[in-house]
């Protein structure tokens, strides 16, 4: 019998101990938020079923992990925000990513990047993608419009995208990015 002809073996339904093992393995492997951990555990329960008494204690398990410090939404939000900024994404895209991860509005507002960080992120994307003065030659109007659109999709403001793409030189782009310092160290 070929391996593909074998009947697929269904995994055993989860019990409280196995559910906790899955949760521990998940938080040990991935930086996560409480909402993402809860979604993962609920997905596993849909896939495998529940073999314990009563309802699965997913919410209580997640709350226990938060109380123990295994899951910290604020730390996750700071790390994710910083990672996206370094990759060149803007405030809007960072907010969308944190919202999708289940981060509360007040925490998202707390880690929102300042103007200086947003400009540096736009500059990082322009350098990486060869936009504006960082290209081989100064772009013509249709190319500039495409570059501005790419910066907008990355979550940057229109005025910032235009300023950066239309910068006359690399030095001018760096000066623009360094003009504003963050209001507070984040």
N, C-alpha and C positions, 0 to 999 in steps of 0.2 A: 504494500500500500504506500503510495507516494505521500510525502508530508502534506501536500495540499489537499489530499483526499480524506485525511483524518477529520473526524467531526471536531468542531471547535469546542473546547472545554469551557464551560461557563465558570467564572470565578465564584468563590463562595460569597454569600451575602456578608455584609459587614456587621460586626458586633461592637459594643462600646470600646473594647480594647484595641481592636483593629482600626476603628475610626480614629482613635487618638494616635496610633502609630502612623497612620497616613498623614495626619495633621503635623506631627512632629517632623516627619521626613520632608514634608513640603516646606515648612518654615526653616528647616536646616539648609535646604537647597536653594531657596529663592527668597529674595527680599520681597515682602508682600505687605498688603494692607489687610485690615480685618475683613473688609468686603470681599477681597479677592480670595482669602482663605475660606470664607463661608461659601462662596460660589464654587470653589474647588471641591469642598466636602459634599455639597449638595449634588454636584455632578457625579461624584463617585457613588453616592447613595442611589441616584437614578440608574446608573450603570449596573450596580451590583445588588441593590436591594438592602433591606434592613433585617437583621436577625436578632435584634435586641427587643426588650420589652418597651412598649409605648412608642412615643415619637423619638426619633434620633435627637440626641442632645447637641446639635450643631451650634446653636446660638450660645449655649452655656460653655461649650468647649472653646469657642472663639473668645468669649469674654474671659475665660480663665487664661488663655494664652496672652491676651492683651494685659491682664493684671500681672502676669508673670514677667512681662517685658519681652516675650518672644515676638510679638507683633506690635509695632509702634507706627501708627499712621503718620505722625509728624516727621519722624526720622525717614520714613519711606518717601514722603512728599519732598523733603529737602534733598535727598539723594537723587530722586527721579528728576526734580526740577534742575538741579545742577548738571546732571547728565545731559538732559535735553538742551540746556543752554550751551554747554560745551560743543554739542553737535550742531549748533547754529539755529535752533528752533526759537521762535518768539513766544511772547506771553500767552497769546491766544491758544496756540497748540499745546503749550505746557498745561494750561488750565483744562483743556479738553482731555489730555492724557490723565491728569489727576482725577478729574471727574469720573472718567471711565474706570479708574481704579477704586472708586468708592470713597475718595477722600472728601471730608466735609468742607463746606464752603469757607468756614472760618480758618481752617488749616490751609486751604488753598490760598486764601488772602494773605495769610502769615508768611508763606514762602514765595509770594509773587515777586518776581525780579524787579529791581529798580531800573530807572532809565539807563544808567550806565551799563548795567549788565545786559540789558536788551540791545543796546547799541553794539556792545562787544560780540554778542551772539550773531547779530546781523552781519557784522564784519567777518566773523568766523565762517559763516555760510558763503559770503561773497568770495572770500579767499579760496575756500574749498571748491566752489563751483566755477570759479573764474568769471565772476560777474563784474560789470563796470570796468574800472581801471585795472582789475586783476586778470583780465582776459589778455589774449595775445595782441589784440588791437581794440581800439575804442569801438564799441558796438554802434550800429546804426539804429534808427528808431524802432523797427520791428523787433530786433533782438533785445533792445533795452526794455521794451514792453513785456517780452517773454520773461526776462530776468526779474522785472518787478513783480510779475504774476507769480513766479516761483517763490519769491520772498514773501508775498502775501499768503500763499498756500502754506508756507512754513510758519505762519503765525505772526509775522511782523506787521507793523502799521504802515499805511501807504506813504506817509510823509518820510518815514525812515527808509523805506525801500527806494523811493525816488532819490532821496539825498545821497544814498550810497551808490546806486547804479549810475547816477549822473555826476559823481565826483570826478573832477578833472584829472586827478592823479592819485597814485597810491598813498602818497603823503597826506593829501587832502582827506582821503577816506579814513586813514588812521587818526588824523586830527579830529575829524567829526566824531569818531567812536570814543575818543578820549576826552571830549569837551565836558561831558557830564559825569560827575561822580555819583555813586549811589547815595541816597539819602541816609541810609544806615547800613551797617555791615550785616549782611544776611547770611 
